[in-house]
Amino acid sequence: MSWRAIARNDLRGALATRGVWTLTAGLLALFAGLGYAIPRLAGSPEVPFSAYLDLLVEIIVPLFPLIGLVLGSRAVVAGRASGTATLALSLPNSRRDLVIGKFVGRAAALAGAIAVAGALAGAYLVASYGDFAAGDFLLVLLATFGYTLAFLGLAVGLSTGVASPRRVIGAAFGAYVALAMLWTTLVDAVMLVAFRFRAPMETPTWVEFARFVEPGTSLRYLLATGMGVGTAPPDAVVGTEPFVSTAGALTAVIAWTAVPVLLGYARFERSEL
């Protein structure tokens, strides 16, 4: 066996449960239901498709981190608690194979859920919006997958590096609150402490960097500057430094995906099952 075999087994296990199918149905209800609701709430059938995409992004930013965290939070730690991880490692698998396989399997399940829901909802949106833009919708779905994948990577990293399921759940909840709800507030609080509670005349570069690399801010920047979808983060948040760019935003999302997994694996490699 290898990480590919572990990923296939993990994906089969996910498809055999209700979780992935419930997620797919929920995403379909969101994508199609939002398309149904917007013209009726606006009182006009001529609402542009761009309004649908703008509102969809506003929902994605706070909601989809929860999806990634839930999908990844039991990836490895559940196997450690039940003993199946020990069994998997008794075969010719390394701990690296286990971690990579679990991450890839969960990522494939996420991609499948978004793809199926997006395809089915797209058929309805084509009929409902005369200016339906398939390319823009596809790019938003791809960006949504990458954004959610960042939180999936964070959850898999926690699940790999922490041996207690309860601690993983608590850490995942704390990560959601910190990143999706309080990040800018926390950064500003650190800045005030660093400057002895005196606001600086100009925002330091490190503060602009810390604000920009938050996954939701990076996603909004990518969609707003690259596609004109959603609301771009204000200059007060992202500033004008060189790292405020498409490449910088992509790097931030990739780092949030990969670094927690690598850190969790490093701790997992040194620990006992």
C-alpha positions in Angstrom: 0.0 0.0 0.0 1.0 3.7 -0.4 -0.6 7.1 0.3 -2.6 6.6 -2.9 -4.2 3.4 -1.5 -4.8 5.1 1.8 -6.5 8.0 0.0 -8.7 5.6 -2.0 -9.7 3.8 1.1 -10.4 7.0 2.9 -12.5 8.3 0.0 -14.5 5.0 -0.2 -15.1 5.2 3.5 -16.4 8.8 3.1 -18.7 7.9 0.2 -20.1 5.0 2.2 -21.3 7.3 5.0 -24.0 10.0 4.9 -21.6 12.8 5.6 -20.3 13.5 2.1 -23.8 13.0 0.6 -25.3 15.3 3.2 -22.6 17.9 2.4 -23.3 17.6 -1.3 -27.0 18.0 -0.8 -26.4 21.0 1.5 -24.1 22.7 -1.1 -26.7 22.1 -3.8 -29.4 23.6 -1.7 -27.1 26.6 -1.1 -26.0 27.2 -4.7 -29.5 26.6 -6.2 -31.5 28.0 -3.3 -29.6 31.3 -3.4 -30.2 31.5 -7.1 -33.9 31.0 -6.6 -34.1 33.4 -3.7 -32.3 36.5 -5.0 -34.7 37.5 -7.9 -37.7 37.0 -5.6 -36.1 39.0 -2.7 -35.2 41.7 -5.2 -38.7 41.7 -6.7 -37.4 41.5 -10.2 -36.5 38.5 -12.5 -33.8 40.7 -14.2 -31.3 40.5 -11.4 -27.8 40.2 -12.9 -25.8 37.0 -12.3 -23.0 39.1 -10.8 -25.3 39.9 -7.8 -25.7 36.1 -7.3 -21.9 35.7 -7.3 -21.4 38.7 -4.9 -23.8 37.3 -2.4 -22.4 33.8 -2.7 -19.0 35.0 -1.8 -20.3 36.7 1.3 -21.8 33.4 2.4 -18.7 31.3 1.5 -16.2 33.3 3.5 -17.8 32.6 7.0 -19.4 29.3 6.2 -16.9 27.1 4.3 -14.1 27.2 6.9 -16.5 25.1 9.1 -16.8 22.6 6.3 -13.1 22.2 5.9 -12.5 21.9 9.7 -15.3 19.3 10.1 -14.0 17.2 7.2 -10.4 17.2 8.4 -10.7 17.2 12.2 -11.0 13.4 12.5 -8.7 12.4 9.6 -5.9 10.9 11.7 -6.8 11.3 15.4 -9.9 9.0 15.0 -7.6 6.3 13.8 -5.2 6.8 16.6 -8.0 6.6 19.1 -9.6 3.4 17.6 -6.4 1.6 16.7 -6.9 1.6 13.0 -3.9 3.9 12.5 -1.7 1.3 14.2 -3.2 -1.4 11.9 -2.6 0.7 8.8 1.0 1.3 9.8 1.6 -2.4 10.4 1.3 -2.7 6.6 4.1 -1.4 4.4 3.0 2.2 5.0 4.9 5.0 6.6 3.4 7.7 8.8 4.0 10.1 5.9 1.9 7.8 3.7 -0.9 7.9 6.3 -1.0 11.7 6.6 -0.8 12.4 2.9 -3.4 9.7 2.1 -5.8 11.0 4.6 -5.4 14.6 3.4 -5.8 13.7 -0.3 -8.8 11.5 0.5 -10.6 14.2 2.3 -9.6 16.8 -0.3 -11.1 14.5 -3.0 -14.3 14.2 -1.1 -14.5 17.9 -0.8 -13.8 18.4 -4.5 -16.4 15.9 -5.4 -19.1 17.5 -3.3 -18.4 21.0 -4.7 -18.3 19.7 -8.2 -21.5 17.7 -8.1 -23.4 20.4 -6.3 -22.0 23.1 -8.6 -22.9 21.1 -11.8 -26.4 20.4 -10.7 -27.0 24.0 -9.5 -25.4 25.3 -12.7 -28.1 23.7 -14.7 -30.7 25.6 -12.7 -28.8 28.9 -12.9 -28.5 28.7 -16.6 -32.2 28.6 -16.9 -32.7 31.3 -14.3 -30.2 34.0 -15.3 -30.0 35.2 -18.8 -26.5 36.5 -18.3 -25.2 33.4 -16.6 -21.4 33.2 -16.9 -20.2 29.6 -16.7 -16.6 30.7 -16.6 -17.1 33.0 -13.6 -19.1 30.5 -11.8 -16.5 27.8 -12.3 -13.7 30.1 -11.1 -15.7 31.0 -8.0 -16.2 27.2 -7.3 -12.4 26.6 -7.8 -11.6 29.5 -5.5 -14.1 28.2 -2.9 -12.4 24.8 -3.1 -8.9 26.3 -2.5 -10.2 28.4 0.3 -11.9 25.5 2.0 -8.9 23.3 1.4 -6.8 25.7 3.5 -9.0 25.0 6.5 -9.1 21.3 5.7 -5.3 21.4 5.8 -5.4 23.2 9.1 -7.8 20.5 10.5 -5.7 17.6 9.2 -2.6 19.2 10.8 -4.4 19.4 14.1 -5.7 15.9 13.8 -2.2 14.6 13.0 -0.3 16.5 15.7 -2.8 16.2 18.6 -3.6 12.8 20.1 -6.9 13.6 21.8 -10.1 13.9 19.7 -11.5 16.4 22.2 -8.5 18.6 22.0 -8.6 18.5 18.2 -12.2 19.6 18.2 -11.5 22.4 20.7 -8.4 23.6 18.7 -10.4 23.5 15.4 -13.2 25.6 17.0 -10.6 28.0 18.3 -9.0 28.3 14.9 -12.3 29.1 13.3 -13.1 31.8 15.8 -9.6 33.3 15.5 -9.4 33.1 11.7 -12.9 33.6 10.5 -14.2 36.0 13.1 -11.5 37.8 15.1 -8.4 37.8 13.0 -8.3 41.6 12.3 -9.2 42.4 15.8 -6.4 40.2 17.2 -3.9 41.7 14.8 -4.9 45.2 15.9 -4.7 44.2 19.5 -1.2 42.9 19.1 -0.3 46.2 17.3 -1.6 48.3 20.1 0.3 46.2 22.7 3.5 46.5 20.6 3.1 50.3 20.4 2.2 50.6 24.1 -1.4 51.4 23.3 -0.6 54.3 21.1 -1.8 54.0 17.5 1.1 54.5 15.1 0.8 57.3 12.5 1.2 54.7 9.7 0.2 51.1 9.8 3.3 48.9 10.0 4.1 46.6 7.2 3.9 43.5 9.4 0.4 44.5 10.4 -0.7 44.8 6.8 0.9 41.5 6.0 -0.8 39.8 8.9 -4.2 41.2 7.9 -3.7 40.2 4.2 -2.7 36.6 4.8 -5.9 35.7 6.6 -7.5 33.2 4.2 -10.8 35.1 3.9 -9.1 38.4 3.1 -6.9 36.6 0.5 -9.9 35.0 -1.1 -11.8 38.3 -1.3 -8.8 40.0 -2.8 -8.4 37.3 -5.5 -12.0 37.3 -6.5 -12.4 41.1 -6.4 -9.3 42.0 -8.3 -9.2 39.1 -10.6 -12.8 38.7 -11.5 -14.7 41.7 -10.1 -16.7 39.4 -7.8 -17.5 40.4 -4.3 -16.1 43.3 -2.3 -12.4 43.9 -2.2 -10.8 44.3 1.2 -10.3 48.0 2.0 -6.9 49.6 1.8 -7.0 50.0 5.6 -6.8 46.2 5.8 -4.5 45.1 3.0 -2.5 48.2 2.3 -0.4 48.7 -0.9 2.8 46.7 -0.1 4.3 44.4 -2.8 2.9 41.3 -1.2 -0.6 42.6 -1.8 -0.9 40.8 -5.1 -2.5 37.8 -6.8 0.7 35.8 -6.2 0.8 36.9 -2.5 -2.9 35.9 -2.0 -2.3 32.5 -3.6 0.8 31.9 -1.6 -1.1 32.7 1.6 -3.8 30.2 0.8 -1.3 27.5 -0.1 0.7 28.1 3.1 -2.4 27.8 5.2 -3.1 24.5 3.5 0.4 23.0 3.7 2.2 24.3 6.7 -0.3 23.0 9.4 -0.1 19.5 7.7 3.7 19.6 7.8 3.8 20.8 11.4 1.3 18.1 12.5 3.3 15.4 10.6 6.5 16.5 12.3 4.9 16.1 15.7 3.2 12.8 14.7 6.5 11.4 13.5 8.0 11.9 16.9 5.1 10.6 19.0 3.9 7.2 20.0 0.6 5.8 18.7 
